[in-house]
Amino acid sequence: MDHSTTYLHALAEIYREPGPYSAVYLDLSRDTGNPHEVTEERRASVDDTLVKAGAPAADIAAIGEVLSDADGVADPVTVFGVVRDGEVVLSEVVRTTPVDLESISYGPLPDLTPAVKHALSAFPYLVVETSREGGEISLYRVGVSASAAQQSVSGDSDDIHKPKKGGGLWGDHIDRHVEEVWKRNQSELAAAVNAAVDRYRPRLVVVAGDIRARALLGDALSPAARAVLTTEPSDPVPFDASDARLAEWVDAEVERIVRDDEKSIADLIALHEGRGDNRAELTVGGIVHALESAQVDALLIDDAALGDRELLALDGAPWIATAPEDALTASIIAKVPARLALLRAALLTDARVYYTREAGLDDDPLTLPEGAAAAALLRWQTGPPVPGTES
């Protein structure tokens, strides 16, 4: 089971426990001339908002502890915390800008949408800084600045930079020797990278450093490593591990991977909808019905299109309903925003959750079929397929 799956299961467990909850999701970046003053003003504002919402003093103090976890963390930094009965049940400090609207709340259920959105990109990746003598491998997780593991590979440096002596046969011999040393060193580095890929299952391997060494390394990587490999664009001044350009390159690749995930789900939903094989659902009412029977495999949500719509959150299975008569033996916790109710029911029934995003500068916007506010890929069809379609 990977980290993100374990994390989503932990979020589901939060939703099994009755509230009320205090929650905060804030950008605590301190890009200002007086960071201490700004931090204190923000914390005072959080306290004031929670007091007005009715949060108990123990919750407010615990939220303060969560915000303190961001002290000393370099910008950008976003904090998400959830507290119940004065106990912190979720505390996340992420090195990124917010992916959702900032919020401070006290109520029967926390909206864990920001946590899920961050989790979609919180995958491991490798940064390999290569040189002709060997290289260094660093394991990172998106949103965490410190590396989780590092490994250095030192190859043979004998004669690796030895110049030609007068050219001719002797020079050719030296060239071949140096090339073989480079290849041998990169093969050793590739073996370490391949082992790291097998162990950590990164979704991205970023290779930076010497241009010739990068090419030799790429040739020696395993198919699994090459499948997630990305190299910096050709540049006369290559990146190194501390280069800000490398961080920008990683951010762009992470965004591409997340958008590809979302688009693949949207395309699959559109494919089944076009086939008419009853494996896709495009109405909120139909999705709620599918969630009630744990039928949803993947859920794609358009926050903006859902707008102010509300649904019923229940204290037990089927977890969600559109009307009181659909609650079966469960009790109604509250009428909550549809995005919260849908997410909660999805997590509690082990459905995958994705969100549409605004288009980047070079991207088309990701839209759902027929202008739907949410769409679901189902684990099994809702009825007999339309004649002539695949089952």
Contacts in CASP RR format, 6 or more apart in sequence:
PFRMAT RR
TARGET T0000
AUTHOR 0000-0000-0000
METHOD contacts of the structure
MODEL  1
MDHSTTYLHALAEIYREPGPYSAVYLDLSRDTGNPHEVTEERRASVDDTL
VKAGAPAADIAAIGEVLSDADGVADPVTVFGVVRDGEVVLSEVVRTTPVD
LESISYGPLPDLTPAVKHALSAFPYLVVETSREGGEISLYRVGVSASAAQ
QSVSGDSDDIHKPKKGGGLWGDHIDRHVEEVWKRNQSELAAAVNAAVDRY
RPRLVVVAGDIRARALLGDALSPAARAVLTTEPSDPVPFDASDARLAEWV
DAEVERIVRDDEKSIADLIALHEGRGDNRAELTVGGIVHALESAQVDALL
IDDAALGDRELLALDGAPWIATAPEDALTASIIAKVPARLALLRAALLTD
ARVYYTREAGLDDDPLTLPEGAAAAALLRWQTGPPVPGTES
2 201 0 8 1.000
3 122 0 8 1.000
3 123 0 8 1.000
3 124 0 8 1.000
3 141 0 8 1.000
4 119 0 8 1.000
4 120 0 8 1.000
4 122 0 8 1.000
4 123 0 8 1.000
7 119 0 8 1.000
7 122 0 8 1.000
8 116 0 8 1.000
8 119 0 8 1.000
8 347 0 8 1.000
8 353 0 8 1.000
10 90 0 8 1.000
11 90 0 8 1.000
11 112 0 8 1.000
11 115 0 8 1.000
11 116 0 8 1.000
11 119 0 8 1.000
11 347 0 8 1.000
12 347 0 8 1.000
12 348 0 8 1.000
12 350 0 8 1.000
14 82 0 8 1.000
14 89 0 8 1.000
14 90 0 8 1.000
14 110 0 8 1.000
14 112 0 8 1.000
15 109 0 8 1.000
15 112 0 8 1.000
15 344 0 8 1.000
15 347 0 8 1.000
15 348 0 8 1.000
16 348 0 8 1.000
17 84 0 8 1.000
17 89 0 8 1.000
18 108 0 8 1.000
18 315 0 8 1.000
18 333 0 8 1.000
19 84 0 8 1.000
19 107 0 8 1.000
19 108 0 8 1.000
19 109 0 8 1.000
20 84 0 8 1.000
20 106 0 8 1.000
20 107 0 8 1.000
20 108 0 8 1.000
21 82 0 8 1.000
21 83 0 8 1.000
21 84 0 8 1.000
21 89 0 8 1.000
21 105 0 8 1.000
21 106 0 8 1.000
21 107 0 8 1.000
21 108 0 8 1.000
21 109 0 8 1.000
21 110 0 8 1.000
22 50 0 8 1.000
22 53 0 8 1.000
22 55 0 8 1.000
22 59 0 8 1.000
22 60 0 8 1.000
22 62 0 8 1.000
22 63 0 8 1.000
22 82 0 8 1.000
22 83 0 8 1.000
22 84 0 8 1.000
22 86 0 8 1.000
22 105 0 8 1.000
22 106 0 8 1.000
22 107 0 8 1.000
23 80 0 8 1.000
23 81 0 8 1.000
23 82 0 8 1.000
23 83 0 8 1.000
23 103 0 8 1.000
23 104 0 8 1.000
23 105 0 8 1.000
23 106 0 8 1.000
23 110 0 8 1.000
23 111 0 8 1.000
24 46 0 8 1.000
24 50 0 8 1.000
24 63 0 8 1.000
24 66 0 8 1.000
24 67 0 8 1.000
24 79 0 8 1.000
24 80 0 8 1.000
24 81 0 8 1.000
24 103 0 8 1.000
24 104 0 8 1.000
24 105 0 8 1.000
25 78 0 8 1.000
25 79 0 8 1.000
25 80 0 8 1.000
25 81 0 8 1.000
25 98 0 8 1.000
25 100 0 8 1.000
25 101 0 8 1.000
25 102 0 8 1.000
25 103 0 8 1.000
25 104 0 8 1.000
25 114 0 8 1.000
26 42 0 8 1.000
26 46 0 8 1.000
26 67 0 8 1.000
26 78 0 8 1.000
26 79 0 8 1.000
26 98 0 8 1.000
26 102 0 8 1.000
26 104 0 8 1.000
27 76 0 8 1.000
27 77 0 8 1.000
27 78 0 8 1.000
27 97 0 8 1.000
27 98 0 8 1.000
27 102 0 8 1.000
28 39 0 8 1.000
28 42 0 8 1.000
28 67 0 8 1.000
28 70 0 8 1.000
28 77 0 8 1.000
28 78 0 8 1.000
28 79 0 8 1.000
29 75 0 8 1.000
29 76 0 8 1.000
29 77 0 8 1.000
29 78 0 8 1.000
29 97 0 8 1.000
30 38 0 8 1.000
30 39 0 8 1.000
30 75 0 8 1.000
31 75 0 8 1.000
32 38 0 8 1.000
39 71 0 8 1.000
42 67 0 8 1.000
43 64 0 8 1.000
43 67 0 8 1.000
46 63 0 8 1.000
46 64 0 8 1.000
46 67 0 8 1.000
46 104 0 8 1.000
47 60 0 8 1.000
47 63 0 8 1.000
47 64 0 8 1.000
49 104 0 8 1.000
50 59 0 8 1.000
50 60 0 8 1.000
50 63 0 8 1.000
50 104 0 8 1.000
50 106 0 8 1.000
51 60 0 8 1.000
53 104 0 8 1.000
53 105 0 8 1.000
53 106 0 8 1.000
53 107 0 8 1.000
54 106 0 8 1.000
55 63 0 8 1.000
55 106 0 8 1.000
56 86 0 8 1.000
58 85 0 8 1.000
58 86 0 8 1.000
59 83 0 8 1.000
59 84 0 8 1.000
59 85 0 8 1.000
59 86 0 8 1.000
59 106 0 8 1.000
61 86 0 8 1.000
62 83 0 8 1.000
62 86 0 8 1.000
62 87 0 8 1.000
62 88 0 8 1.000
63 81 0 8 1.000
63 83 0 8 1.000
65 88 0 8 1.000
66 79 0 8 1.000
66 81 0 8 1.000
66 83 0 8 1.000
66 88 0 8 1.000
66 91 0 8 1.000
67 79 0 8 1.000
69 79 0 8 1.000
69 91 0 8 1.000
69 93 0 8 1.000
70 77 0 8 1.000
70 79 0 8 1.000
70 93 0 8 1.000
73 93 0 8 1.000
73 95 0 8 1.000
73 145 0 8 1.000
74 95 0 8 1.000
74 145 0 8 1.000
76 95 0 8 1.000
76 96 0 8 1.000
76 97 0 8 1.000
77 93 0 8 1.000
77 94 0 8 1.000
77 95 0 8 1.000
78 93 0 8 1.000
78 94 0 8 1.000
78 96 0 8 1.000
78 97 0 8 1.000
78 98 0 8 1.000
78 99 0 8 1.000
78 118 0 8 1.000
79 91 0 8 1.000
79 92 0 8 1.000
79 93 0 8 1.000
79 94 0 8 1.000
80 90 0 8 1.000
80 91 0 8 1.000
80 92 0 8 1.000
80 94 0 8 1.000
80 114 0 8 1.000
80 115 0 8 1.000
80 118 0 8 1.000
81 88 0 8 1.000
81 90 0 8 1.000
81 91 0 8 1.000
81 92 0 8 1.000
82 88 0 8 1.000
82 89 0 8 1.000
82 90 0 8 1.000
82 91 0 8 1.000
82 110 0 8 1.000
82 112 0 8 1.000
83 89 0 8 1.000
90 110 0 8 1.000
90 112 0 8 1.000
90 115 0 8 1.000
92 115 0 8 1.000
92 118 0 8 1.000
94 118 0 8 1.000
94 143 0 8 1.000
94 144 0 8 1.000
95 143 0 8 1.000
95 144 0 8 1.000
95 145 0 8 1.000
96 118 0 8 1.000
96 142 0 8 1.000
96 143 0 8 1.000
98 114 0 8 1.000
99 114 0 8 1.000
99 117 0 8 1.000
99 118 0 8 1.000
100 113 0 8 1.000
100 114 0 8 1.000
100 117 0 8 1.000
103 111 0 8 1.000
103 114 0 8 1.000
105 111 0 8 1.000
107 334 0 8 1.000
108 313 0 8 1.000
108 333 0 8 1.000
108 334 0 8 1.000
108 336 0 8 1.000
109 313 0 8 1.000
109 333 0 8 1.000
109 334 0 8 1.000
109 336 0 8 1.000
109 340 0 8 1.000
109 344 0 8 1.000
111 337 0 8 1.000
111 339 0 8 1.000
111 340 0 8 1.000
111 343 0 8 1.000
112 340 0 8 1.000
112 343 0 8 1.000
112 344 0 8 1.000
112 347 0 8 1.000
113 303 0 8 1.000
113 339 0 8 1.000
113 340 0 8 1.000
113 343 0 8 1.000
113 355 0 8 1.000
116 343 0 8 1.000
116 347 0 8 1.000
116 353 0 8 1.000
116 355 0 8 1.000
117 355 0 8 1.000
118 143 0 8 1.000
120 258 0 8 1.000
120 261 0 8 1.000
120 354 0 8 1.000
120 355 0 8 1.000
121 142 0 8 1.000
121 143 0 8 1.000
121 254 0 8 1.000
121 255 0 8 1.000
121 257 0 8 1.000
121 258 0 8 1.000
122 141 0 8 1.000
122 142 0 8 1.000
122 143 0 8 1.000
123 141 0 8 1.000
123 142 0 8 1.000
123 202 0 8 1.000
123 203 0 8 1.000
123 204 0 8 1.000
123 257 0 8 1.000
124 139 0 8 1.000
124 140 0 8 1.000
124 141 0 8 1.000
124 142 0 8 1.000
124 148 0 8 1.000
124 200 0 8 1.000
124 201 0 8 1.000
124 202 0 8 1.000
124 203 0 8 1.000
125 139 0 8 1.000
125 140 0 8 1.000
125 141 0 8 1.000
125 142 0 8 1.000
125 202 0 8 1.000
125 203 0 8 1.000
125 204 0 8 1.000
125 205 0 8 1.000
125 206 0 8 1.000
125 250 0 8 1.000
125 254 0 8 1.000
126 137 0 8 1.000
126 138 0 8 1.000
126 139 0 8 1.000
126 140 0 8 1.000
126 193 0 8 1.000
126 196 0 8 1.000
126 197 0 8 1.000
126 200 0 8 1.000
126 202 0 8 1.000
126 204 0 8 1.000
126 205 0 8 1.000
126 206 0 8 1.000
127 137 0 8 1.000
127 138 0 8 1.000
127 140 0 8 1.000
127 147 0 8 1.000
127 206 0 8 1.000
127 208 0 8 1.000
127 241 0 8 1.000
127 246 0 8 1.000
127 250 0 8 1.000
128 135 0 8 1.000
128 136 0 8 1.000
128 137 0 8 1.000
128 138 0 8 1.000
128 189 0 8 1.000
128 193 0 8 1.000
128 205 0 8 1.000
128 206 0 8 1.000
128 207 0 8 1.000
128 208 0 8 1.000
128 217 0 8 1.000
129 135 0 8 1.000
129 136 0 8 1.000
129 138 0 8 1.000
129 208 0 8 1.000
129 209 0 8 1.000
129 240 0 8 1.000
129 241 0 8 1.000
130 186 0 8 1.000
130 189 0 8 1.000
130 207 0 8 1.000
130 208 0 8 1.000
130 209 0 8 1.000
130 210 0 8 1.000
130 213 0 8 1.000
130 214 0 8 1.000
130 217 0 8 1.000
131 209 0 8 1.000
131 210 0 8 1.000
131 213 0 8 1.000
132 160 0 8 1.000
132 161 0 8 1.000
132 181 0 8 1.000
132 182 0 8 1.000
132 185 0 8 1.000
132 210 0 8 1.000
132 212 0 8 1.000
132 213 0 8 1.000
133 154 0 8 1.000
133 155 0 8 1.000
133 156 0 8 1.000
133 157 0 8 1.000
133 160 0 8 1.000
133 185 0 8 1.000
134 153 0 8 1.000
134 154 0 8 1.000
134 155 0 8 1.000
134 185 0 8 1.000
134 186 0 8 1.000
134 188 0 8 1.000
134 189 0 8 1.000
134 213 0 8 1.000
135 152 0 8 1.000
135 153 0 8 1.000
135 154 0 8 1.000
135 189 0 8 1.000
136 150 0 8 1.000
136 151 0 8 1.000
136 152 0 8 1.000
136 153 0 8 1.000
136 241 0 8 1.000
137 150 0 8 1.000
137 151 0 8 1.000
137 152 0 8 1.000
137 153 0 8 1.000
137 189 0 8 1.000
137 192 0 8 1.000
137 193 0 8 1.000
137 196 0 8 1.000
138 147 0 8 1.000
138 149 0 8 1.000
138 150 0 8 1.000
138 241 0 8 1.000
139 147 0 8 1.000
139 148 0 8 1.000
139 149 0 8 1.000
139 150 0 8 1.000
139 196 0 8 1.000
139 200 0 8 1.000
139 202 0 8 1.000
140 147 0 8 1.000
140 148 0 8 1.000
141 148 0 8 1.000
142 254 0 8 1.000
151 192 0 8 1.000
151 196 0 8 1.000
153 185 0 8 1.000
153 188 0 8 1.000
153 189 0 8 1.000
153 192 0 8 1.000
155 184 0 8 1.000
155 185 0 8 1.000
155 188 0 8 1.000
155 189 0 8 1.000
156 181 0 8 1.000
156 184 0 8 1.000
156 185 0 8 1.000
158 181 0 8 1.000
159 174 0 8 1.000
159 177 0 8 1.000
159 178 0 8 1.000
159 181 0 8 1.000
160 178 0 8 1.000
160 181 0 8 1.000
160 182 0 8 1.000
160 185 0 8 1.000
161 178 0 8 1.000
162 174 0 8 1.000
162 177 0 8 1.000
162 178 0 8 1.000
163 174 0 8 1.000
164 170 0 8 1.000
164 171 0 8 1.000
164 174 0 8 1.000
164 175 0 8 1.000
165 171 0 8 1.000
165 174 0 8 1.000
182 212 0 8 1.000
182 213 0 8 1.000
182 216 0 8 1.000
183 216 0 8 1.000
183 220 0 8 1.000
185 213 0 8 1.000
186 213 0 8 1.000
186 216 0 8 1.000
186 217 0 8 1.000
186 218 0 8 1.000
186 219 0 8 1.000
186 220 0 8 1.000
187 220 0 8 1.000
189 217 0 8 1.000
189 220 0 8 1.000
190 217 0 8 1.000
190 218 0 8 1.000
190 220 0 8 1.000
190 221 0 8 1.000
190 222 0 8 1.000
190 225 0 8 1.000
191 220 0 8 1.000
193 205 0 8 1.000
193 217 0 8 1.000
193 221 0 8 1.000
193 225 0 8 1.000
194 221 0 8 1.000
194 222 0 8 1.000
194 224 0 8 1.000
194 225 0 8 1.000
196 202 0 8 1.000
197 205 0 8 1.000
197 222 0 8 1.000
197 224 0 8 1.000
197 225 0 8 1.000
197 228 0 8 1.000
198 224 0 8 1.000
202 228 0 8 1.000
203 228 0 8 1.000
203 257 0 8 1.000
204 228 0 8 1.000
204 230 0 8 1.000
204 250 0 8 1.000
204 253 0 8 1.000
204 254 0 8 1.000
204 257 0 8 1.000
205 221 0 8 1.000
205 225 0 8 1.000
205 228 0 8 1.000
205 229 0 8 1.000
205 230 0 8 1.000
206 230 0 8 1.000
206 231 0 8 1.000
206 232 0 8 1.000
206 246 0 8 1.000
206 249 0 8 1.000
206 250 0 8 1.000
206 253 0 8 1.000
207 214 0 8 1.000
207 217 0 8 1.000
207 218 0 8 1.000
207 229 0 8 1.000
207 230 0 8 1.000
207 231 0 8 1.000
207 232 0 8 1.000
208 214 0 8 1.000
208 231 0 8 1.000
208 232 0 8 1.000
208 238 0 8 1.000
208 239 0 8 1.000
208 240 0 8 1.000
208 241 0 8 1.000
208 243 0 8 1.000
208 246 0 8 1.000
209 232 0 8 1.000
209 238 0 8 1.000
209 239 0 8 1.000
209 240 0 8 1.000
210 238 0 8 1.000
211 234 0 8 1.000
211 238 0 8 1.000
214 231 0 8 1.000
218 226 0 8 1.000
218 229 0 8 1.000
221 229 0 8 1.000
230 249 0 8 1.000
230 253 0 8 1.000
232 238 0 8 1.000
232 239 0 8 1.000
232 245 0 8 1.000
232 246 0 8 1.000
232 249 0 8 1.000
239 245 0 8 1.000
239 246 0 8 1.000
239 249 0 8 1.000
240 246 0 8 1.000
258 357 0 8 1.000
259 357 0 8 1.000
259 363 0 8 1.000
259 366 0 8 1.000
261 354 0 8 1.000
262 300 0 8 1.000
262 354 0 8 1.000
262 355 0 8 1.000
262 356 0 8 1.000
262 357 0 8 1.000
262 366 0 8 1.000
263 366 0 8 1.000
265 298 0 8 1.000
265 300 0 8 1.000
265 352 0 8 1.000
265 354 0 8 1.000
265 377 0 8 1.000
266 300 0 8 1.000
266 356 0 8 1.000
266 366 0 8 1.000
266 367 0 8 1.000
266 368 0 8 1.000
266 369 0 8 1.000
266 375 0 8 1.000
268 298 0 8 1.000
268 377 0 8 1.000
269 280 0 8 1.000
269 282 0 8 1.000
269 298 0 8 1.000
269 300 0 8 1.000
269 368 0 8 1.000
269 369 0 8 1.000
269 375 0 8 1.000
269 376 0 8 1.000
269 377 0 8 1.000
270 280 0 8 1.000
270 369 0 8 1.000
272 279 0 8 1.000
272 280 0 8 1.000
272 377 0 8 1.000
273 280 0 8 1.000
273 282 0 8 1.000
273 369 0 8 1.000
273 370 0 8 1.000
274 280 0 8 1.000
275 385 0 8 1.000
275 386 0 8 1.000
275 389 0 8 1.000
275 390 0 8 1.000
276 385 0 8 1.000
276 386 0 8 1.000
276 389 0 8 1.000
277 381 0 8 1.000
277 385 0 8 1.000
277 386 0 8 1.000
277 389 0 8 1.000
277 390 0 8 1.000
277 391 0 8 1.000
278 378 0 8 1.000
278 381 0 8 1.000
278 382 0 8 1.000
278 383 0 8 1.000
278 384 0 8 1.000
278 385 0 8 1.000
278 386 0 8 1.000
279 377 0 8 1.000
279 378 0 8 1.000
279 380 0 8 1.000
279 381 0 8 1.000
280 369 0 8 1.000
280 375 0 8 1.000
280 376 0 8 1.000
280 377 0 8 1.000
280 378 0 8 1.000
281 287 0 8 1.000
281 290 0 8 1.000
281 296 0 8 1.000
281 375 0 8 1.000
281 376 0 8 1.000
281 378 0 8 1.000
281 382 0 8 1.000
282 368 0 8 1.000
282 369 0 8 1.000
282 370 0 8 1.000
282 372 0 8 1.000
282 374 0 8 1.000
282 375 0 8 1.000
282 376 0 8 1.000
283 372 0 8 1.000
284 306 0 8 1.000
284 309 0 8 1.000
284 311 0 8 1.000
284 322 0 8 1.000
284 338 0 8 1.000
284 342 0 8 1.000
284 373 0 8 1.000
284 374 0 8 1.000
285 322 0 8 1.000
286 376 0 8 1.000
287 296 0 8 1.000
287 299 0 8 1.000
287 342 0 8 1.000
287 374 0 8 1.000
287 375 0 8 1.000
287 376 0 8 1.000
288 311 0 8 1.000
288 320 0 8 1.000
288 321 0 8 1.000
288 322 0 8 1.000
288 342 0 8 1.000
288 345 0 8 1.000
290 296 0 8 1.000
290 376 0 8 1.000
290 378 0 8 1.000
290 382 0 8 1.000
291 299 0 8 1.000
291 318 0 8 1.000
291 319 0 8 1.000
291 320 0 8 1.000
291 342 0 8 1.000
291 345 0 8 1.000
291 346 0 8 1.000
291 349 0 8 1.000
291 351 0 8 1.000
291 376 0 8 1.000
292 318 0 8 1.000
292 319 0 8 1.000
292 320 0 8 1.000
292 321 0 8 1.000
292 326 0 8 1.000
292 345 0 8 1.000
293 318 0 8 1.000
294 349 0 8 1.000
294 350 0 8 1.000
294 351 0 8 1.000
294 379 0 8 1.000
295 378 0 8 1.000
295 379 0 8 1.000
295 380 0 8 1.000
295 382 0 8 1.000
296 346 0 8 1.000
296 349 0 8 1.000
296 351 0 8 1.000
296 376 0 8 1.000
296 377 0 8 1.000
296 378 0 8 1.000
296 379 0 8 1.000
297 351 0 8 1.000
297 352 0 8 1.000
297 376 0 8 1.000
297 377 0 8 1.000
297 378 0 8 1.000
297 379 0 8 1.000
298 351 0 8 1.000
298 352 0 8 1.000
298 353 0 8 1.000
298 354 0 8 1.000
298 376 0 8 1.000
298 377 0 8 1.000
299 342 0 8 1.000
299 343 0 8 1.000
299 346 0 8 1.000
299 351 0 8 1.000
299 352 0 8 1.000
299 353 0 8 1.000
299 354 0 8 1.000
299 374 0 8 1.000
299 375 0 8 1.000
299 376 0 8 1.000
299 377 0 8 1.000
300 354 0 8 1.000
300 355 0 8 1.000
300 356 0 8 1.000
300 368 0 8 1.000
300 374 0 8 1.000
300 375 0 8 1.000
300 376 0 8 1.000
300 377 0 8 1.000
301 339 0 8 1.000
301 342 0 8 1.000
301 343 0 8 1.000
301 353 0 8 1.000
301 354 0 8 1.000
301 355 0 8 1.000
301 356 0 8 1.000
301 373 0 8 1.000
301 374 0 8 1.000
302 355 0 8 1.000
302 356 0 8 1.000
302 367 0 8 1.000
302 368 0 8 1.000
302 372 0 8 1.000
302 373 0 8 1.000
302 374 0 8 1.000
303 339 0 8 1.000
303 355 0 8 1.000
303 356 0 8 1.000
305 368 0 8 1.000
305 371 0 8 1.000
305 372 0 8 1.000
305 373 0 8 1.000
305 374 0 8 1.000
306 337 0 8 1.000
306 338 0 8 1.000
306 339 0 8 1.000
306 342 0 8 1.000
306 373 0 8 1.000
306 374 0 8 1.000
307 338 0 8 1.000
307 373 0 8 1.000
308 337 0 8 1.000
309 337 0 8 1.000
309 338 0 8 1.000
309 373 0 8 1.000
310 335 0 8 1.000
310 336 0 8 1.000
310 337 0 8 1.000
310 338 0 8 1.000
310 341 0 8 1.000
311 320 0 8 1.000
311 321 0 8 1.000
311 322 0 8 1.000
311 335 0 8 1.000
311 336 0 8 1.000
311 338 0 8 1.000
311 341 0 8 1.000
311 342 0 8 1.000
312 320 0 8 1.000
312 321 0 8 1.000
312 322 0 8 1.000
312 323 0 8 1.000
312 324 0 8 1.000
312 326 0 8 1.000
312 327 0 8 1.000
312 332 0 8 1.000
312 333 0 8 1.000
312 334 0 8 1.000
312 335 0 8 1.000
312 336 0 8 1.000
312 341 0 8 1.000
313 319 0 8 1.000
313 320 0 8 1.000
313 332 0 8 1.000
313 333 0 8 1.000
313 334 0 8 1.000
313 335 0 8 1.000
313 336 0 8 1.000
313 340 0 8 1.000
313 341 0 8 1.000
313 344 0 8 1.000
314 320 0 8 1.000
314 321 0 8 1.000
314 327 0 8 1.000
314 330 0 8 1.000
314 331 0 8 1.000
314 332 0 8 1.000
314 333 0 8 1.000
315 330 0 8 1.000
315 331 0 8 1.000
315 332 0 8 1.000
315 333 0 8 1.000
316 330 0 8 1.000
316 331 0 8 1.000
317 328 0 8 1.000
317 330 0 8 1.000
318 326 0 8 1.000
318 327 0 8 1.000
318 328 0 8 1.000
318 330 0 8 1.000
318 345 0 8 1.000
319 330 0 8 1.000
319 344 0 8 1.000
319 345 0 8 1.000
319 348 0 8 1.000
319 349 0 8 1.000
320 341 0 8 1.000
320 342 0 8 1.000
320 344 0 8 1.000
320 345 0 8 1.000
321 327 0 8 1.000
321 330 0 8 1.000
321 332 0 8 1.000
324 332 0 8 1.000
338 373 0 8 1.000
338 374 0 8 1.000
342 374 0 8 1.000
343 353 0 8 1.000
345 351 0 8 1.000
346 352 0 8 1.000
346 353 0 8 1.000
347 353 0 8 1.000
351 376 0 8 1.000
356 365 0 8 1.000
356 366 0 8 1.000
356 367 0 8 1.000
356 368 0 8 1.000
357 366 0 8 1.000
358 365 0 8 1.000
359 365 0 8 1.000
359 366 0 8 1.000
368 374 0 8 1.000
368 375 0 8 1.000
369 375 0 8 1.000
381 391 0 8 1.000
385 391 0 8 1.000
END
